[in-house]
Amino acid sequence: METETSRTVVLAVVALGSNIEPRAERLERALAALAALPGTRLVKASSVLDNPGVDVPPEYAHMRFLNQVAAFETSLEVHDFSRRMHAIEEAHGRVRTGVRNAPRTIDLDLIAFGDLVLNEPELTLPHPRASERAFVTIPLKEILPDFHIINPLSFTSLECRGSCKTSMVEGIIR
């Protein structure tokens, strides 16, 4: 029987975001919770970016996000890792209202999990919109400058594409 410790260790890349105060504290707590998952360790976390929301409903456009990307080594299976990420969101007060891109205490997105490619109803890897979001591609390049993966589902690179508005990222916090 395969155990947690006998599984292959893979690099999991996670994007973190929050637009409900205390935003910085929420990112720190979520990062610590991810690093505390069984068989998981934090490899590196990016600087924290302060930027407006992307594709948010107009009534929430005034709410700024703090965003960060982190890389973890984990021996967890991808679906287990994803479920545990959602449990961390819920434990940190995330409520899914059904409104796309509504305010959230914490948002955790699995960007890549090793070189795994998935296209399932609940999980698509690599993340299908990561390359369109400077708040993902810029911090990703900061922590993993040689990281490059082509999404075979859309044939896009996880590098900032032409539609990626780097002007939307306005400040580095730390």
Residue pairs with C-beta under 8 A, 6 or more apart in sequence:
4 38
4 39
4 75
4 76
5 39
5 75
6 75
7 39
7 75
7 76
7 77
8 75
9 39
9 73
9 74
9 75
10 73
10 74
10 75
10 113
10 114
10 116
11 43
11 71
11 72
11 73
11 112
11 113
11 114
12 40
12 71
12 72
12 73
12 74
12 81
12 110
12 112
12 113
12 114
13 69
13 70
13 71
13 72
13 110
13 111
13 112
13 113
13 140
13 144
13 147
14 34
14 69
14 70
14 71
14 72
14 85
14 108
14 109
14 110
14 111
15 67
15 68
15 69
15 107
15 108
15 109
15 111
15 127
15 130
15 133
15 135
15 136
16 27
16 30
16 31
16 67
16 68
16 69
16 70
16 106
16 107
16 108
17 27
17 65
17 66
17 67
17 68
17 104
17 106
17 107
17 109
17 135
18 26
18 27
18 30
18 65
18 66
18 104
18 105
18 106
18 107
19 53
19 60
19 63
19 64
19 65
19 66
19 103
19 104
20 26
20 63
20 93
20 103
20 104
20 105
23 65
23 66
24 48
24 66
24 173
26 92
26 105
26 106
27 48
27 66
27 68
27 106
29 92
29 106
30 88
30 89
30 92
30 106
30 108
31 42
31 45
31 68
31 70
33 88
33 91
33 92
34 40
34 42
34 70
34 72
34 85
34 88
34 108
35 41
35 42
35 72
37 72
37 74
37 76
37 81
37 84
38 76
39 74
39 75
39 76
40 72
40 73
40 74
40 75
40 76
40 81
41 72
41 73
41 74
42 70
42 71
42 72
43 70
43 71
43 72
43 73
43 143
44 70
44 71
44 143
44 144
45 68
45 69
45 70
45 71
45 143
46 68
46 69
46 70
46 139
46 140
46 142
46 143
47 68
47 139
47 142
47 172
47 173
47 174
48 66
48 67
48 68
48 172
48 173
48 174
49 66
49 67
49 68
49 135
49 138
49 139
49 169
49 171
49 172
49 173
50 64
50 65
50 66
50 170
50 171
50 172
50 173
51 64
51 65
51 67
51 134
51 135
51 168
51 169
51 170
51 171
52 61
52 64
52 65
52 168
52 170
53 60
53 61
53 63
53 64
53 65
53 101
54 101
54 133
54 135
54 168
55 100
55 101
56 63
56 101
56 102
57 99
57 100
57 101
57 102
60 101
60 102
60 103
63 103
65 135
66 173
67 135
67 136
67 139
68 139
69 111
69 136
69 139
69 140
69 142
69 143
70 143
71 143
71 144
74 81
76 84
78 110
78 113
78 116
78 118
78 123
78 125
79 123
81 110
81 113
82 110
82 122
82 123
85 108
85 110
86 108
88 106
88 108
89 104
89 105
89 106
89 107
89 108
92 105
92 106
93 105
93 106
94 104
94 105
94 106
94 107
95 104
95 105
109 127
109 130
109 136
110 123
110 125
110 127
111 126
111 127
111 130
111 136
111 140
111 158
112 125
112 126
112 127
112 130
112 149
112 158
113 125
115 149
116 125
117 125
117 126
117 151
117 152
117 153
118 124
118 125
119 153
124 153
126 149
126 151
126 158
127 136
128 151
128 153
128 154
130 136
130 137
130 140
130 151
130 158
131 137
131 151
131 156
131 157
131 158
131 159
131 160
131 161
131 164
132 161
132 163
132 164
133 164
134 160
134 164
134 165
134 166
134 168
134 169
135 168
135 169
136 158
137 158
137 159
137 160
137 164
138 160
138 166
138 169
140 147
140 158
141 147
141 159
147 158
148 157
148 158
148 159
149 157
149 158
150 156
150 157
150 158
151 157
151 158
160 166
